[in-house]
Amino acid sequence: MTSINDDSQPSVRQALRARLAQPDILVAPGIFDMISAKMADSMGFDCLYMTGFGTVASYLGLPDAGLATYTDMVNRVAAFCGGTRTPVICDGDTGYGGLLNVAHTVRGYEQAGAAGIQLEDQEFPKKCGHTPGRRVIPLDDMVRKIKVAAQARQDNNFQIIARTDARTSLGLDEALRRGEAFAKAGADVIFIESPESVEELEKIGRSFDLPLLVNVVEGGRTPQLAPADLQKLGFSLAIYPASGFLAVAKALKDMYGEIKQLKGTEGAKQALYPFADMCELMGFPGVWEFDRLHAD
C-alpha cells in the first residue's frame, strides 16, 4: 500500500511526536472525506484528526454506533493519509474486536499511513462519545488492549491514544484511574472523554505527565474553551472532530434550500468556494499538464 505519508518521506510520525512534546497546544481539525482532508492539508495544520462520526456518516451514511467495520475504516485511513502530507491521527474505535483484532488494526492503520490511532474502552458496539448509552469494558481488558497495541506497532513514533468513556457512566475518578492505568500500559496520549465542567478539565490537566487530548464538540458535553485556555489547564492536543461536517451540513442545507425554492444560486455566490480554487485543490492543474505533455 503506497502512501504520501510513507517512511521514505520525512517521518510524519516523528513530526507529530515532536510536536506533542512542545509546550504550545496542538489543534487538529476533523477530516471526514477527501475534500475536507485536502482542504485541511492545504492550510498548514500540524496534525489532522480522522473523525469516526464524520467518516462513518460521509462514507456509509450511518450513525457512529459500531456499524462500520475495520475494512471500512482502514480504507478511509489509506485514502486520507495517502492524499495528504500532514500527520493524521485516526479513530480506531475499540480495535474492532479482541486482542488479536487490536493488533491487526494497529498494523493496518500504521501500514495505511496513520501517524497515530485512537483506541477506546467502550463495549461493542461502541457509540459516539457525546451521545448517551455508552458502557465500558473492564479496566483490565482495556489495559491488555493498550499493551497489545503498543507491542504491535512497527514504528515507536506511531502514537497510541488511549481513550476512556468511563466519565459518563462511572464518574471522573474512575476515568482518571483508567487513564493512569493506560499510561502505565504504554499509551502515548491520554484521552478522558466528555468531562462536563471546567473544574473537571482542570482536574484532568493536573493528573497526568503524558500529553493530554481534549475533544471539542460543538453542542457536546464538554465546555467550549479557547485553545489557549485549554493549554493553561494542561492539555497538549485539542481535536475539533465535528466542526467541519457541521459547517458543511449547514452550508448544504442553505444552498440546496435556495435551489429548492427556485431561487437558483445567483444570489448565493458569496457562499460558494470558487470553482477555480476547487480545481486547484483537487489537483486538476497536474492533469492538464499531463495532457499537455502527452498531447498528440
SEZA-245156 format. One record per atom (N, C-alpha, C): x, y, z. Coordinates in steps of 0.02 Angstrom, whole numbers, padded with zeros to 5 digits, always signed. Example, Ala and Ser with C-alpha at 12.3 -4.5 7.8 and 13.67 -1.06 7.14 Angstrom:
+00660-00284+00390+00615-00225+00390+00660-00165+00390+00642-00112+00354+00684-00053+00357+00645+00002+00394
This chain:
+00042-00059+00000+00000+00000+00000+00044+00062+00000+00039+00103-00051+00082+00162-00058+00046+00223-00031+00082+00265+00004+00052+00325+00033+00101+00382+00029+00074+00443+00021+00117+00502+00027+00153+00500+00094+00118+00478+00146+00146+00476+00213+00183+00411+00226+00227+00388+00180+00265+00329+00195+00333+00348+00224+00371+00297+00243+00432+00311+00280+00489+00334+00235+00479+00338+00168+00529+00367+00125+00529+00443+00128+00475+00471+00154+00469+00543+00164+00493+00559+00235+00508+00624+00249+00521+00643+00319+00463+00618+00362+00478+00584+00416+00427+00547+00452+00374+00592+00482+00312+00583+00459+00257+00621+00488+00246+00599+00560+00263+00537+00576+00255+00513+00645+00305+00546+00692+00367+00552+00668+00416+00588+00708+00395+00660+00719+00368+00691+00665+00346+00761+00670+00290+00768+00722+00243+00722+00722+00188+00726+00770+00213+00715+00841+00256+00666+00850+00283+00653+00917+00321+00714+00943+00361+00744+00901+00399+00803+00922+00353+00861+00937+00301+00868+00897+00254+00924+00907+00216+00916+00972+00198+00856+00989+00162+00844+01052+00206+00859+01113+00271+00856+01104+00316+00870+01159+00327+00945+01170+00305+00986+01124+00312+01058+01131+00260+01086+01179+00275+01143+01210+00228+01170+01260+00164+01199+01230+00166+01224+01169+00107+01254+01138+00057+01200+01119-00007+01214+01132-00058+01165+01117-00063+01154+01041-00077+01092+01023-00086+01072+00953-00161+01067+00940-00184+01099+00886-00255+01096+00868-00261+01056+00803-00311+01011+00802-00320+00967+00744-00392+00969+00721-00405+00990+00660-00474+00989+00634-00495+00919+00615-00559+00905+00619-00584+00840+00599-00591+00836+00524-00564+00783+00494-00574+00770+00423-00619+00709+00417-00661+00709+00365-00712+00656+00359-00722+00632+00288-00696+00667+00239-00696+00645+00169-00635+00676+00135-00626+00661+00071-00565+00684+00039-00563+00759+00027-00621+00791+00019-00621+00863+00011-00599+00896+00076-00627+00874+00132-00606+00903+00196-00533+00888+00210-00510+00828+00192-00439+00810+00203-00394+00855+00162-00410+00865+00098-00369+00907+00054-00370+00979+00078-00428+01004+00099-00433+01073+00122-00390+01084+00184-00399+01040+00234-00361+01047+00296-00286+01040+00284-00268+00994+00240-00198+00982+00224-00165+01043+00193-00205+01082+00156-00178+01140+00120-00168+01200+00166-00191+01196+00228-00194+01255+00271-00138+01259+00323-00093+01210+00323-00035+01216+00367-00045+01192+00438-00095+01152+00452-00102+01122+00518-00044+01075+00532-00029+01065+00596+00023+01018+00615-00004+00947+00622-00069+00940+00625-00100+00875+00635-00172+00878+00611-00197+00823+00584-00268+00815+00567-00296+00756+00606-00362+00756+00614-00394+00703+00653-00450+00672+00610-00444+00607+00596-00496+00571+00560-00553+00555+00609-00608+00592+00602-00664+00584+00647-00705+00522+00630-00719+00481+00679-00761+00422+00667-00832+00441+00649-00862+00488+00686-00930+00509+00672-00936+00533+00600-00893+00580+00581-00898+00609+00515-00880+00561+00459-00831+00518+00472-00809+00471+00421-00864+00419+00407-00893+00392+00460-00946+00343+00452-01007+00376+00418-01022+00437+00438-01079+00472+00409-01069+00485+00335-01009+00508+00316-00998+00527+00246-00987+00466+00202-00956+00414+00229-00938+00355+00189-00996+00305+00183-01032+00296+00240-01084+00245+00241-01154+00275+00250-01159+00337+00271-01224+00366+00284-01257+00336+00345-01216+00315+00394-01241+00281+00454-01217+00316+00517-01251+00305+00573-01227+00333+00636-01163+00299+00660-01124+00336+00699-01062+00309+00727-01081+00267+00788-01104+00206+00775-01131+00163+00827-01106+00091+00819-01043+00083+00799-01014+00017+00792-01034-00019+00728-01062+00017+00680-01085-00015+00618-01030-00019+00565-00981+00027+00568-00926+00024+00520-00877-00030+00541-00851-00066+00492-00804-00120+00505-00732-00095+00501-00686-00139+00522-00615-00123+00512-00600-00110+00439-00627-00150+00394-00614-00142+00322-00639-00074+00298-00698-00054+00320-00724+00012+00302-00675+00066+00323-00652+00062+00385-00614+00118+00413-00542+00119+00389-00510+00061+00382-00441+00062+00357-00439+00086+00285-00492+00074+00248-00499+00102+00181-00495+00178+00183-00530+00207+00230-00531+00280+00237-00464+00306+00262-00433+00269+00308-00366+00289+00332-00318+00294+00274-00317+00243+00231-00272+00242+00174-00286+00300+00127-00349+00315+00115-00367+00370+00070-00345+00437+00099-00360+00449+00163-00344+00513+00193-00268+00522+00199-00233+00471+00223-00161+00478+00233-00124+00477+00166-00150+00440+00117-00118+00439+00052-00126+00503+00013-00177+00542+00030-00190+00604-00006-00169+00667+00030-00133+00660+00086-00112+00719+00125-00039+00711+00146-00010+00767+00168+00059+00766+00193+00063+00783+00267+00007+00798+00298+00003+00816+00369-00007+00752+00410+00024+00747+00469+00010+00689+00512-00064+00683+00527-00090+00622+00522-00161+00609+00535-00168+00559+00592-00204+00579+00644-00225+00533+00697-00292+00505+00677-00299+00439+00680-00358+00406+00653-00396+00368+00707-00462+00376+00706-00506+00343+00754-00507+00269+00739-00487+00228+00788-00487+00156+00781-00540+00122+00823-00589+00162+00849-00644+00135+00888-00618+00090+00944-00644+00030+00951-00624-00016+01004-00570-00065+00981-00544-00055+00920-00497-00102+00891-00532-00157+00851-00599-00152+00847-00640-00197+00805-00639-00269+00828-00634-00280+00894-00638-00348+00919-00594-00359+00979-00567-00420+00984-00524-00439+01040-00451-00419+01029-00408-00450+01067-00337-00430+01066-00305-00442+00998-00321-00497+00966-00293-00510+00900-00316-00459+00850-00380-00438+00856-00406-00386+00812-00371-00320+00824-00357-00304+00887-00322-00242+00902-00253-00240+00869-00216-00295+00875-00150-00298+00844-00156-00290+00768-00205-00323+00738-00215-00318+00666-00234-00247+00646-00276-00214+00686-00298-00146+00672-00239-00097+00675-00198-00103+00727-00141-00059+00735-00093-00067+00675-00078-00128+00656-00033-00139+00600-00064-00112+00535-00128-00123+00527-00162-00099+00467-00163-00024+00462-00179+00010+00516-00180+00083+00516-00110+00111+00504-00061+00080+00535+00008+00103+00526+00030+00094+00453+00016+00036+00424+00034+00024+00354-00004+00071+00307-00064+00092+00326-00103+00137+00285-00080+00209+00289-00032+00224+00334-00003+00291+00336-00021+00333+00396-00061+00307+00442-00081+00346+00500-00021+00364+00543-00024+00422+00575+00028+00442+00622+00012+00419+00693-00051+00402+00704-00072+00378+00770-00142+00349+00766-00160+00310+00816-00226+00280+00819-00257+00294+00887-00321+00308+00887-00360+00316+00948-00398+00252+00962-00389+00224+01021-00425+00164+01042-00463+00179+01106-00524+00153+01111-00567+00170+01168-00590+00108+01206-00614+00119+01267-00631+00064+01311-00706+00049+01314-00743+00068+01262-00814+00054+01261-00828-00020+01247-00885-00042+01270-00911-00107+01248-00930-00102+01174-00928-00158+01140-00951-00161+01070-01027-00177+01071-01067-00144+01030-01049-00092+00982-01039-00025+01016-00987+00010+00997-00972+00075+01027-01019+00129+01001-01017+00187+01034-01058+00244+01014-01016+00308+01017-01039+00358+00982-01006+00424+00985-00999+00446+01057-00942+00476+01074-00926+00493+01143-00967+00548+01174-01008+00583+01136-01050+00635+01165-01124+00618+01157-01138+00553+01149-01207+00529+01147-01219+00482+01205-01283+00469+01223-01298+00427+01282-01290+00353+01267-01291+00314+01321-01293+00242+01315-01226+00207+01309-01172+00243+01324-01106+00212+01318-01089+00172+01382-01061+00113+01372-01038+00071+01428-00966+00050+01413-00927+00040+01466-00857+00025+01457-00842-00047+01478-00789-00074+01449-00766-00142+01466-00726-00139+01531-00714-00196+01563-00672-00196+01624-00604-00165+01611-00578-00132+01662-00514-00097+01655-00459-00144+01633-00454-00203+01662-00400-00249+01645-00402-00268+01571-00462-00274+01543-00468-00292+01473-00441-00236+01428-00454-00174+01447-00429-00118+01406-00353-00110+01415-00328-00123+01474-00255-00120+01485-00220-00170+01439-00249-00230+01432-00220-00279+01388-00222-00255+01315-00276-00221+01296-00280-00195+01228-00225-00143+01215-00213-00099+01263-00161-00049+01255-00092-00081+01250-00080-00131+01292-00015-00166+01289-00005-00199+01221-00057-00231+01196-00053-00264+01131-00042-00212+01076-00077-00156+01080-00069-00103+01030+00002-00077+01028+00031-00065+01087+00100-00039+01091+00150-00090+01063+00137-00154+01075+00182-00206+01051+00175-00217+00975+00115-00205+00949+00101-00221+00879+00130-00170+00831+00139-00108+00852+00163-00058+00805+00236-00072+00785+00251-00056+00723+00318-00065+00697+00363-00004+00709+00332+00054+00713+00368+00117+00722+00350+00145+00790+00399+00152+00834+00385+00177+00901+00360+00249+00901+00367+00284+00845+00340+00352+00840+00265+00352+00827+00238+00294+00807+00166+00288+00796+00131+00296+00863+00087+00346+00868+00058+00365+00932-00004+00322+00950-00004+00297+01011-00061+00261+01037-00100+00308+01083-00160+00328+01061-00202+00373+01101-00255+00330+01135-00252+00328+01201-00297+00285+01240-00354+00328+01268-00414+00310+01249-00474+00348+01269-00516+00307+01317-00541+00340+01369-00590+00309+01412-00655+00348+01410-00710+00312+01407-00777+00341+01409-00809+00331+01478-00768+00316+01528-00795+00299+01594-00825+00359+01630-00807+00420+01612-00832+00478+01648-00908+00479+01650-00941+00465+01595-01013+00473+01591-01049+00421+01633-01026+00360+01633-01062+00306+01668-01035+00290+01737-00970+00301+01748-00939+00280+01811-00908+00338+01850-00906+00397+01822-00881+00455+01858-00809+00472+01840-00789+00534+01858-00724+00559+01839-00667+00521+01873-00675+00504+01936-00621+00470+01971-00603+00404+01938-00654+00366+01916-00640+00304+01882-00607+00317+01814-00628+00371+01780-00596+00388+01717-00523+00405+01727-00507+00441+01780-00438+00458+01794-00397+00395+01812-00428+00350+01850-00394+00288+01867-00377+00248+01804-00424+00247+01758-00412+00212+01695-00358+00247+01655-00359+00312+01652-00308+00348+01615-00238+00333+01641-00231+00330+01707-00166+00313+01737-00144+00242+01719-00191+00196+01719-00176+00127+01700-00156+00122+01626-00189+00161+01584-00172+00160+01513-00102+00188+01502-00084+00239+01540-00017+00268+01534+00035+00215+01552+00024+00179+01605+00071+00127+01626+00075+00070+01576+00020+00059+01539+00017+00004+01491+00053+00021+01425+00071+00085+01415+00108+00103+01356+00076+00154+01310+00021+00184+01331-00010+00236+01291+00035+00297+01287+00033+00331+01231+00073+00392+01221+00034+00455+01238-00031+00452+01228-00076+00509+01240-00137+00483+01277-00160+00521+01327-00219+00502+01366-00278+00547+01347-00336+00515+01338-00396+00549+01315-00453+00530+01362-00470+00576+01408-00528+00567+01452-00588+00599+01416-00632+00558+01391-00687+00582+01350-00742+00615+01392-00769+00668+01366-00829+00705+01388-00829+00725+01462-00776+00760+01486-00783+00794+01551-00837+00848+01545-00869+00864+01601-00930+00904+01597-00925+00972+01631-00866+00993+01651-00859+01060+01682-00786+01082+01675-00776+01146+01685-00708+01173+01685-00668+01142+01742-00701+01132+01799-00668+01102+01856-00643+01031+01840-00682+00994+01803-00660+00927+01783-00602+00930+01735-00604+00978+01689-00547+00987+01643-00484+01004+01683-00491+01047+01732-00433+01064+01774-00405+01003+01809-00449+00961+01836-00426+00902+01873-00390+00854+01826-00417+00845+01767-00383+00802+01717-00314+00830+01701-00311+00895+01689-00247+00926+01671-00194+00919+01724-00213+00913+01786-00165+00906+01841-00144+00834+01853-00176+00787+01821-00171+00717+01841-00120+00676+01803-00093+00702+01748-00051+00661+01705+00011+00698+01682+00065+00660+01671+00126+00688+01642+00128+00678+01567+00090+00631+01540+00088+00620+01468+00047+00674+01433+00056+00682+01367+00012+00727+01330-00061+00709+01339-00103+00760+01345-00175+00750+01355-00214+00777+01296-00264+00739+01275-00308+00759+01220-00375+00781+01248-00402+00835+01221-00469+00857+01238-00511+00860+01174-00572+00836+01179-00617+00830+01123-00666+00889+01125-00660+00935+01077-00702+00995+01075-00758+00982+01025-00817+00968+01052-00875+00953+01010-00928+01007+01021-00942+01044+00969-00992+01097+00973-01060+01065+00987-01091+01085+01043-01154+01055+01063-01146+00991+01104-01085+00973+01120-01071+00913+01158-01072+00925+01233-01044+00877+01271-01047+00879+01343-00994+00923+01375-00938+00935+01341-00881+00968+01370-00884+01043+01358-00868+01085+01408-00868+01157+01398-00823+01179+01341-00844+01230+01304-00805+01255+01247-00757+01309+01272-00693+01293+01273-00642+01340+01294-00595+01354+01236-00565+01413+01236-00516+01430+01184-00454+01386+01193-00418+01372+01138-00357+01331+01143-00308+01357+01195-00300+01423+01199-00252+01450+01248-00273+01432+01319-00337+01432+01333-00361+01414+01399-00353+01340+01412-00364+01299+01362-00354+01227+01369-00280+01211+01382-00236+01249+01349-00165+01240+01360-00147+01256+01432-00175+01310+01459-00161+01329+01528-00184+01275+01577-00236+01238+01558-00261+01185+01600-00220+01121+01596-00174+01118+01547-00129+01060+01543-00139+01016+01483-00180+01036+01435-00193+00994+01376-00142+01009+01321-00122+00956+01286-00073+00961+01233-00104+00961+01163-00163+00931+01157-00195+00922+01092-00270+00933+01099-00297+00978+01058-00369+00989+01054-00393+00968+00985-00439+00920+00983-00467+00899+00919-00536+00931+00911-00552+00946+00848-00616+00977+00830-00650+00932+00779-00674+00873+00801-00697+00822+00753-00759+00841+00714-00804+00878+00746-00870+00891+00715-00874+00956+00677-00828+01002+00689-00834+01070+00662-00842+01070+00587-00802+01030+00552-00803+01030+00479-00868+01004+00451-00890+00945+00475-00951+00916+00444-01013+00954+00466-01013+00985+00525-01069+01027+00545-01074+01089+00500-01016+01118+00485-01015+01176+00440-01038+01157+00370-01015+01100+00346-01034+01078+00279-01109+01063+00276-01136+01030+00328-01207+01014+00328-01250+01077+00327-01229+01128+00365-01265+01192+00365-01261+01225+00297-01202+01224+00267-01194+01256+00201-01235+01219+00148-01236+01153+00150-01275+01115+00102-01350+01128+00110-01373+01129+00172-01444+01141+00183-01464+01210+00156-01422+01260+00169-01437+01327+00145-01438+01331+00069-01386+01301+00038-01381+01306-00035-01435+01265-00070-01446+01205-00046-01499+01163-00076-01568+01195-00066-01576+01231-00010-01638+01266+00002-01650+01320-00050-01597+01356-00068-01602+01406-00121-01625+01375-00187-01596+01318-00203-01614+01284-00266-01686+01258-00262-01705+01228-00205-01772+01200-00197-01825+01254-00204-01811+01313-00179-01859+01368-00183-01857+01405-00250-01821+01374-00298-01817+01400-00366-01784+01468-00370-01740+01481-00322-01703+01544-00323-01638+01537-00362-01619+01475-00380-01555+01465-00412-01498+01480-00363-01439+01495-00389-01382+01509-00346-01351+01577-00359-01382+01616-00403-01354+01682-00420-01347+01726-00359-01397+01724-00314-01395+01767-00256-01354+01739-00198-01325+01681-00207-01288+01650-00153-01215+01637-00171-01191+01673-00222-01123+01661-00245-01071+01672-00191-01085+01720-00146-01035+01735-00094-01025+01676-00046-01073+01629-00046-01067+01571-00002-01030+01513-00035-01010+01521-00098-00980+01467-00135-00904+01473-00137-00870+01417-00128-00798+01414-00139-00786+01420-00214-00739+01461-00235-00730+01471-00308-00714+01406-00345-00746+01396-00401-00736+01335-00440-00663+01327-00461-00631+01381-00480-00560+01377-00500-00517+01354-00442-00531+01378-00382-00493+01357-00323-00506+01284-00307-00567+01261-00319-00584+01191-00307-00545+01146-00355-00540+01167-00417-00500+01129-00465-00427+01126-00443-00401+01181-00418-00332+01182-00392-00324+01135-00333-00371+01138-00286-00367+01096-00226-00366+01022-00243-00406+01002-00292-00412+00931-00310-00359+00907-00359-00315+00951-00381-00259+00930-00422-00269+00931-00496-00318+00967-00521-00329+00969-00593-00271+01000-00632-00235+01049-00606-00178+01075-00644-00128+01020-00664-00118+00971-00621-00074+00915-00639-00102+00874-00696-00168+00865-00697-00200+00829-00752-00191+00868-00817-00202+00933-00815-00196+00974-00875-00124+00974-00901-00075+00976-00855-00006+00974-00876+00012+00907-00907-00014+00853-00878-00004+00786-00906-00033+00783-00976-00093+00808-00985-00124+00807-01051-00083+00847-01102-00055+00904-01079-00015+00945-01123+00048+00908-01145+00081+00874-01098+00143+00839-01113+00132+00779-01159+00073+00749-01154+00060+00688-01192+00009+00699-01249+00000+00761-01268-00047+00775-01323-00018+00748-01389-00063+00726-01432-00042+00701-01498-00009+00757-01538
